[in-house]
Amino acid sequence: MKAMILAAGKGERMRPLTLTTPKPLLSAGGKPLIEYHLEHLREAGFRDVVINHAWLGDRLETTLGDGQRFGLNLEYSREGEPLETAGGIIRALPMLTDAGSDWFLVINGDIWTDFPLGTLQPIEGRDAILVMVDNPDHHPDGDFRMTPSGTLASDGPGKLTFAGISLLHRRLFRGLDDSAGKLGPILRKAMAEGRVEGRYHSGAWVDVGTPERLQALDQHLSAGRR
């Protein structure tokens, strides 16, 4: 199974930091955010990783190279102008599902977490498995509700926040091209058919979406609380 790191966003909320540095290369705890993902993927047993990029993408390739120093094989899906999340995944599908598996892991490049990636496994009859976390202060209303059976629903009380970590099957994108837009509507349609499972994570998770959150994470990691 392969993995994909979503790294094509311009990081506009992170400006001025992202005027010269792509967001995944911003540092916390002494190393770029994306390197934590690469290390966790290797530890989870992944070897082939696709990274999409657009804004300052050449710097990502120059910094990370072919991935050998991380014990990984890195490929790059070059978008030019950034696509939305679903569009970026669809563009990269030929790179993600040519190794004997129609499942692949996707992780947002602008989060930090201690979630054990290797514990996500395919489930028969599902098109997606999403990791869910408690709602942070900046996103109090959450995204999706986990039902008693473990599936996710788009409506109802008690919503949790989508952590930006998912295991997806290529059939989720059947009939779509890279103009598909955002991933959310596609997931909601699959939820209505009972085809999306949730996994609750109670451990550490940070949406590193602003300079203030990056600074807080840097202080947390620099203090050795990993």
C-alpha positions in Angstrom: 0.0 0.0 0.0 1.2 3.5 -0.8 0.7 6.8 1.0 0.2 10.4 -0.1 1.0 13.6 1.7 -1.1 16.6 0.7 1.4 19.5 0.3 0.1 21.7 -2.5 -1.6 24.5 -0.5 -0.2 28.0 -0.6 -0.4 28.4 3.2 -2.0 31.8 3.0 -2.9 31.8 6.7 0.8 31.2 7.5 2.0 34.3 5.7 4.6 35.9 5.8 6.3 32.6 6.7 5.1 30.9 3.5 6.1 33.7 1.1 9.5 32.0 0.7 9.0 28.5 2.3 6.3 26.0 1.4 4.2 25.2 4.5 5.3 21.6 4.9 8.9 22.8 5.2 8.2 25.1 8.1 10.1 23.9 11.2 8.8 22.8 14.6 11.1 21.1 17.2 14.1 21.6 14.9 12.9 19.9 11.7 10.3 20.5 8.9 6.8 19.4 9.6 6.7 17.0 6.7 9.7 15.1 8.1 7.6 14.0 11.0 5.1 12.4 8.5 7.9 10.7 6.6 9.4 9.2 9.8 6.0 8.0 11.0 5.2 6.5 7.6 8.5 4.6 7.6 7.9 3.4 11.1 4.4 2.2 10.1 5.9 0.1 7.3 5.2 2.3 4.3 7.9 2.6 1.7 6.3 4.4 -1.3 5.1 7.9 -0.7 3.6 10.4 -3.2 3.8 14.1 -2.4 1.7 16.6 -4.4 2.9 20.2 -4.6 2.3 23.5 -6.4 3.4 26.6 -4.5 7.3 26.5 -4.2 7.1 22.8 -4.9 10.7 22.8 -6.3 11.9 23.5 -2.8 10.1 20.5 -1.5 11.8 18.3 -4.1 15.2 19.8 -3.5 14.9 19.4 0.3 13.5 15.9 0.4 15.0 14.4 -2.8 14.1 10.8 -3.6 13.5 9.9 0.0 16.4 7.5 0.4 17.7 9.3 3.5 14.3 8.6 5.1 14.2 5.0 4.1 11.4 5.8 1.6 10.8 6.1 -2.1 9.4 9.5 -2.8 7.5 10.5 -6.0 6.0 14.0 -6.7 2.7 14.9 -8.2 3.3 18.3 -9.7 0.2 20.4 -10.0 1.4 23.8 -11.2 -1.7 25.7 -10.0 -2.9 24.0 -6.8 -5.9 21.7 -7.1 -8.4 21.2 -4.3 -8.0 18.1 -2.1 -10.0 15.6 -4.2 -8.6 16.9 -7.4 -5.0 16.5 -6.1 -5.7 13.0 -5.0 -7.3 12.1 -8.4 -4.4 13.5 -10.3 -2.1 11.3 -8.3 -4.2 8.1 -8.5 -2.0 6.5 -11.2 1.0 6.8 -8.8 -0.9 5.6 -5.8 -2.7 2.4 -6.9 -0.3 0.6 -9.2 1.3 -1.6 -6.5 -1.4 -4.3 -6.2 -3.7 -2.4 -3.8 -6.7 -0.2 -4.4 -6.3 1.3 -1.0 -3.9 4.1 0.0 -3.3 6.4 3.0 -3.6 10.2 2.7 -2.4 12.6 5.3 -2.5 16.4 5.3 0.9 18.0 5.2 0.0 20.7 7.8 -0.8 18.6 10.8 1.2 17.0 13.6 0.1 14.0 15.4 1.2 10.8 17.3 -1.5 8.7 15.6 -0.1 5.2 14.8 -0.5 5.2 11.0 0.1 1.5 10.7 -3.1 0.7 12.6 -5.4 1.9 9.8 -6.5 -1.2 7.8 -9.0 -1.7 5.0 -12.5 -2.6 5.9 -14.7 -4.6 3.6 -17.7 -2.6 2.3 -16.1 0.8 3.0 -14.7 3.4 0.7 -12.9 5.4 3.3 -11.7 5.3 6.9 -11.2 8.6 8.6 -9.3 9.4 11.8 -11.4 11.7 14.0 -10.3 13.8 17.0 -11.9 16.0 19.6 -12.8 19.5 18.4 -10.1 22.1 18.9 -10.9 25.5 20.1 -10.6 27.0 16.6 -13.1 24.4 15.2 -15.7 23.9 17.9 -18.5 22.5 15.7 -16.5 19.6 14.3 -17.0 17.9 10.9 -18.7 14.5 11.1 -20.6 12.4 13.7 -19.5 8.9 14.6 -22.5 6.5 14.9 -22.7 3.7 17.4 -21.8 1.3 14.6 -18.6 3.2 13.8 -19.7 4.7 10.5 -19.6 8.5 10.0 -22.5 10.7 9.3 -22.5 14.3 8.1 -25.4 15.5 10.3 -26.4 15.3 13.9 -25.1 16.4 17.3 -21.7 15.4 18.8 -19.6 15.9 15.8 -15.9 15.3 15.9 -13.1 16.9 13.8 -11.6 15.1 10.8 -7.9 14.8 11.6 -6.7 14.9 8.0 -5.7 11.3 8.0 -7.6 8.8 6.0 -7.4 5.4 4.3 -9.2 5.7 0.9 -10.2 3.2 -1.8 -9.9 4.3 -5.4 -13.6 3.6 -6.1 -14.4 6.6 -3.9 -13.4 8.7 -7.0 -15.0 6.6 -9.7 -16.1 8.7 -12.6 -14.4 11.9 -11.4 -11.4 13.8 -12.8 -9.0 16.3 -11.2 -11.6 19.1 -11.4 -13.6 17.4 -8.7 -12.8 20.1 -6.1 -12.8 19.4 -2.4 -12.8 16.0 -0.7 -15.6 16.9 1.7 -18.6 16.6 -0.6 -17.3 13.3 -2.0 -17.0 11.9 1.6 -20.5 13.1 2.5 -22.0 11.3 -0.5 -20.3 8.1 0.6 -21.4 8.6 4.2 -25.0 8.8 3.0 -24.5 5.3 1.7 -22.9 4.0 4.9 -19.5 3.5 3.3 -17.3 5.7 5.5 -15.9 4.4 8.8 -14.5 6.5 11.7 -11.5 5.9 13.9 -11.3 8.0 17.1 -7.9 9.2 18.2 -7.5 10.5 21.7 -3.8 11.3 21.5 -1.9 14.3 20.3 -3.0 16.2 17.2 -2.4 19.7 16.0 -3.7 21.5 13.0 -0.7 23.7 12.3 -2.7 26.4 10.4 -1.4 29.6 11.8 2.0 31.1 12.9 0.7 31.0 16.5 -0.1 27.3 16.4 3.3 26.6 14.7 5.1 28.5 17.5 3.1 26.6 20.2 4.0 23.3 18.5 7.6 24.3 18.2 7.8 25.1 21.9 6.0 21.8 22.8 8.4 19.7 20.7 11.5 21.6 21.7 10.7 20.9 25.3 10.9 17.2 24.5 7.2 16.5 24.9 6.8 14.4 21.7 
